[in-house]
Amino acid sequence: MNLSPEDLLRVLKEIEVALGRLPTIRNGPRTLDLDILLYGRDIVSTENLSIPHISMLERGFVLEPLAEYVHFSRD
């Protein structure tokens, strides 16, 4: 299945709701947060979506697995 970035975001939001995420204040604490970090080499900038993820480089919990993925995908 190939989804556009916008369609993928919609599906991720549906999954969050299905798993019990409740609406909160923007960027507030949440029980589940599914984000699109990258979408191939595409750059997307809309009101609802920024790819690459705008805070990706500030989060070690994102960068460490990403570095492992890049390392192993080159082998």
N, CA, C and O atoms as a DFTB+ gen file, in Angstrom:
300 C
 N C O
     1  1       0.847      -1.175       0.000
     2  2       0.000       0.000       0.000
     3  2       0.894       1.240       0.000
     4  3       1.767       1.383       0.856
     5  1       0.677       2.110      -0.939
     6  2       1.405       3.372      -0.993
     7  2       0.472       4.493      -0.568
     8  3      -0.594       4.688      -1.151
     9  1       0.888       5.225       0.456
    10  2       0.092       6.343       0.956
    11  2       0.868       7.629       0.768
    12  3       2.091       7.650       0.912
    13  1       0.170       8.689       0.452
    14  2       0.792      10.008       0.434
    15  2       1.138      10.366       1.879
    16  3       0.597       9.764       2.807
    17  1       2.022      11.327       2.079
    18  2       2.323      11.740       3.454
    19  2       1.067      12.155       4.225
    20  3       0.931      11.839       5.406
    21  1       0.164      12.852       3.568
    22  2      -1.063      13.310       4.232
    23  2      -1.964      12.136       4.603
    24  3      -2.558      12.119       5.680
    25  1      -2.062      11.156       3.710
    26  2      -2.870       9.974       4.003
    27  2      -2.241       9.146       5.118
    28  3      -2.946       8.604       5.969
    29  1      -0.920       9.052       5.109
    30  2      -0.229       8.333       6.180
    31  2      -0.482       9.015       7.520
    32  3      -0.731       8.336       8.516
    33  1      -0.422      10.325       7.561
    34  2      -0.703      11.057       8.804
    35  2      -2.121      10.765       9.285
    36  3      -2.345      10.550      10.476
    37  1      -3.072      10.759       8.363
    38  2      -4.465      10.463       8.731
    39  2      -4.588       9.072       9.331
    40  3      -5.286       8.894      10.329
    41  1      -3.926       8.084       8.744
    42  2      -3.959       6.723       9.264
    43  2      -3.318       6.658      10.645
    44  3      -3.841       5.992      11.538
    45  1      -2.194       7.342      10.830
    46  2      -1.539       7.343      12.142
    47  2      -2.441       7.962      13.207
    48  3      -2.504       7.458      14.329
    49  1      -3.129       9.031      12.879
    50  2      -4.049       9.666      13.832
    51  2      -5.208       8.729      14.172
    52  3      -5.654       8.679      15.318
    53  1      -5.695       7.986      13.173
    54  2      -6.756       7.013      13.429
    55  2      -6.267       5.906      14.365
    56  3      -7.013       5.458      15.236
    57  1      -5.036       5.471      14.193
    58  2      -4.465       4.447      15.075
    59  2      -4.356       4.984      16.491
    60  3      -4.697       4.285      17.445
    61  1      -3.881       6.227      16.641
    62  2      -3.779       6.822      17.980
    63  2      -5.133       6.819      18.683
    64  3      -5.228       6.426      19.846
    65  1      -6.170       7.252      17.989
    66  2      -7.512       7.293      18.577
    67  2      -7.991       5.887      18.910
    68  3      -8.551       5.664      19.983
    69  1      -7.779       4.940      18.008
    70  2      -8.210       3.556      18.235
    71  2      -7.531       2.945      19.453
    72  3      -8.097       2.074      20.113
    73  1      -6.313       3.404      19.751
    74  2      -5.571       2.883      20.898
    75  2      -5.751       3.720      22.162
    76  3      -5.062       3.505      23.159
    77  1      -6.684       4.677      22.115
    78  2      -7.054       5.381      23.333
    79  2      -6.483       6.760      23.530
    80  3      -6.647       7.332      24.607
    81  1      -5.815       7.323      22.537
    82  2      -5.309       8.680      22.711
    83  2      -6.478       9.655      22.740
    84  3      -7.364       9.617      21.885
    85  1      -6.461      10.518      23.732
    86  2      -7.496      11.536      23.877
    87  2      -6.944      12.891      23.467
    88  3      -5.758      13.158      23.660
    89  1      -7.784      13.749      22.905
    90  2      -7.320      15.091      22.544
    91  2      -6.823      15.846      23.773
    92  3      -7.467      15.832      24.821
    93  1      -5.682      16.499      23.638
    94  2      -5.112      17.322      24.703
    95  2      -4.662      18.637      24.096
    96  3      -4.892      18.903      22.916
    97  1      -4.023      19.449      24.906
    98  2      -3.462      20.685      24.371
    99  2      -2.326      20.335      23.409
   100  3      -1.645      19.325      23.585
   101  1      -2.131      21.169      22.402
   102  2      -1.088      20.917      21.392
   103  2       0.268      20.804      22.073
   104  3       0.645      21.654      22.879
   105  1       0.995      19.744      21.737
   106  2       2.321      19.440      22.279
   107  2       2.299      19.145      23.775
   108  3       3.342      19.177      24.429
   109  1       1.127      18.859      24.315
   110  2       1.018      18.499      25.725
   111  2       1.322      17.025      25.931
   112  3       1.586      16.307      24.966
   113  1       1.290      16.566      27.171
   114  2       1.546      15.157      27.448
   115  2       0.486      14.274      26.789
   116  3      -0.685      14.645      26.703
   117  1       0.913      13.117      26.334
   118  2      -0.016      12.211      25.668
   119  2       0.396      10.769      25.905
   120  3       1.565      10.475      26.153
   121  1      -0.573       9.883      25.826
   122  2      -0.306       8.468      26.073
   123  2       0.325       7.782      24.876
   124  3       0.999       6.763      25.025
   125  1       0.113       8.331      23.696
   126  2       0.621       7.734      22.466
   127  2       0.862       8.842      21.464
   128  3       0.039       9.747      21.325
   129  1       1.993       8.779      20.759
   130  2       2.306       9.807      19.770
   131  2       3.024       9.152      18.599
   132  3       4.195       8.786      18.707
   133  1       2.326       9.004      17.485
   134  2       2.919       8.432      16.275
   135  2       3.249       9.576      15.329
   136  3       2.370      10.352      14.954
   137  1       4.504       9.678      14.949
   138  2       4.965      10.759      14.081
   139  2       5.591      10.203      12.817
   140  3       6.095       9.080      12.804
   141  1       5.556      10.986      11.764
   142  2       6.289      10.683      10.539
   143  2       7.612      11.443      10.643
   144  3       7.634      12.674      10.642
   145  1       8.696      10.704      10.731
   146  2      10.005      11.341      10.850
   147  2      10.561      11.706       9.483
   148  3      11.013      12.828       9.256
   149  1      10.517      10.746       8.587
   150  2      11.017      10.914       7.221
   151  2      10.032      10.258       6.273
   152  3       9.250       9.391       6.663
   153  1      10.083      10.685       5.023
   154  2       9.256      10.075       3.984
   155  2      10.132      10.015       2.734
   156  3      10.039      10.850       1.835
   157  1      10.991       8.984       2.718
   158  2      11.978       8.917       1.644
   159  2      12.853      10.156       1.705
   160  3      13.347      10.531       2.769
   161  1      13.034      10.771       0.585
   162  2      13.805      12.026       0.534
   163  2      12.907      13.245       0.391
   164  3      13.386      14.360       0.186
   165  1      11.602      13.023       0.500
   166  2      10.643      14.110       0.328
   167  2      10.722      15.121       1.463
   168  3      11.024      14.784       2.607
   169  1      10.445      16.351       1.116
   170  2      10.293      17.433       2.092
   171  2       8.862      17.927       1.973
   172  3       8.404      18.293       0.890
   173  1       8.160      17.933       3.103
   174  2       6.756      18.352       3.128
   175  2       6.615      19.440       4.175
   176  3       7.102      19.295       5.296
   177  1       5.960      20.512       3.819
   178  2       5.713      21.594       4.766
   179  2       4.302      22.127       4.540
   180  3       4.046      22.908       3.623
   181  1       3.395      21.678       5.407
   182  2       2.017      22.154       5.364
   183  2       1.638      22.602       6.770
   184  3       2.439      22.509       7.700
   185  1       0.429      23.079       6.912
   186  2      -0.047      23.515       8.231
   187  2      -0.047      22.357       9.230
   188  3       0.212      22.565      10.415
   189  1      -0.333      21.148       8.765
   190  2      -0.472      19.996       9.655
   191  2       0.686      19.018       9.619
   192  3       0.704      18.064      10.398
   193  1       1.651      19.225       8.740
   194  2       2.673      18.208       8.554
   195  2       3.990      18.824       8.125
   196  3       4.040      19.614       7.182
   197  1       5.064      18.456       8.828
   198  2       6.422      18.863       8.464
   199  2       7.288      17.622       8.381
   200  3       7.455      16.907       9.369
   201  1       7.834      17.367       7.210
   202  2       8.738      16.239       7.003
   203  2       9.978      16.791       6.312
   204  3       9.857      17.453       5.282
   205  1      11.165      16.536       6.852
   206  2      11.468      15.777       8.052
   207  2      10.840      16.414       9.290
   208  3      10.581      17.616       9.338
   209  1      10.605      15.560      10.290
   210  2       9.987      16.021      11.538
   211  2      10.813      17.161      12.112
   212  3      12.037      17.066      12.204
   213  1      10.149      18.220      12.492
   214  2      10.827      19.455      12.886
   215  2      11.728      19.310      14.116
   216  3      12.718      20.032      14.239
   217  1      11.399      18.387      15.028
   218  2      12.186      18.227      16.255
   219  2      13.028      16.952      16.257
   220  3      13.611      16.598      17.282
   221  1      13.095      16.278      15.147
   222  2      13.769      14.989      15.076
   223  2      15.223      15.058      15.555
   224  3      15.678      14.164      16.268
   225  1      15.941      16.088      15.177
   226  2      17.363      16.177      15.515
   227  2      17.622      16.557      16.963
   228  3      18.771      16.557      17.404
   229  1      16.581      16.877      17.703
   230  2      16.721      17.259      19.109
   231  2      16.414      16.110      20.057
   232  3      16.470      16.287      21.274
   233  1      16.093      14.936      19.523
   234  2      15.614      13.836      20.354
   235  2      16.484      12.602      20.201
   236  3      16.479      11.942      19.162
   237  1      17.225      12.304      21.248
   238  2      18.088      11.134      21.240
   239  2      17.328       9.846      21.021
   240  3      17.826       8.934      20.360
   241  1      16.118       9.760      21.571
   242  2      15.335       8.531      21.424
   243  2      14.900       8.322      19.975
   244  3      14.448       7.233      19.620
   245  1      15.028       9.339      19.145
   246  2      14.767       9.210      17.712
   247  2      16.068       8.945      16.966
   248  3      16.125       8.085      16.087
   249  1      17.107       9.685      17.322
   250  2      18.363       9.612      16.580
   251  2      19.102       8.295      16.752
   252  3      19.686       7.789      15.794
   253  1      19.089       7.738      17.944
   254  2      19.836       6.493      18.166
   255  2      19.309       5.346      17.299
   256  3      20.104       4.719      16.599
   257  1      18.005       5.042      17.312
   258  2      17.524       3.975      16.417
   259  2      17.702       4.326      14.937
   260  3      17.973       3.446      14.120
   261  1      17.550       5.608      14.590
   262  2      17.723       6.016      13.204
   263  2      19.161       5.781      12.750
   264  3      19.391       5.324      11.631
   265  1      20.122       6.087      13.608
   266  2      21.532       5.854      13.278
   267  2      21.797       4.366      13.080
   268  3      22.537       3.986      12.173
   269  1      21.203       3.523      13.916
   270  2      21.358       2.079      13.749
   271  2      20.751       1.620      12.434
   272  3      21.343       0.797      11.736
   273  1      19.593       2.131      12.091
   274  2      18.933       1.763      10.848
   275  2      19.807       2.138       9.650
   276  3      19.999       1.334       8.738
   277  1      20.328       3.351       9.662
   278  2      21.174       3.820       8.548
   279  2      22.417       2.958       8.456
   280  3      22.831       2.575       7.361
   281  1      23.014       2.649       9.597
   282  2      24.230       1.830       9.621
   283  2      23.957       0.448       9.022
   284  3      24.709      -0.008       8.160
   285  1      22.903      -0.215       9.462
   286  2      22.622      -1.558       8.998
   287  2      22.084      -1.584       7.568
   288  3      22.276      -2.577       6.867
   289  1      21.431      -0.544       7.128
   290  2      20.897      -0.545       5.769
   291  2      21.983      -0.362       4.728
   292  3      21.753      -0.612       3.545
   293  1      23.157       0.069       5.145
   294  2      24.274       0.259       4.216
   295  2      25.049      -1.036       4.006
   296  3      25.822      -1.145       3.055
   297  1      24.851      -2.020       4.885
   298  2      25.587      -3.286       4.778
   299  2      25.117      -4.122       3.622
   300  3      25.637      -5.215       3.398
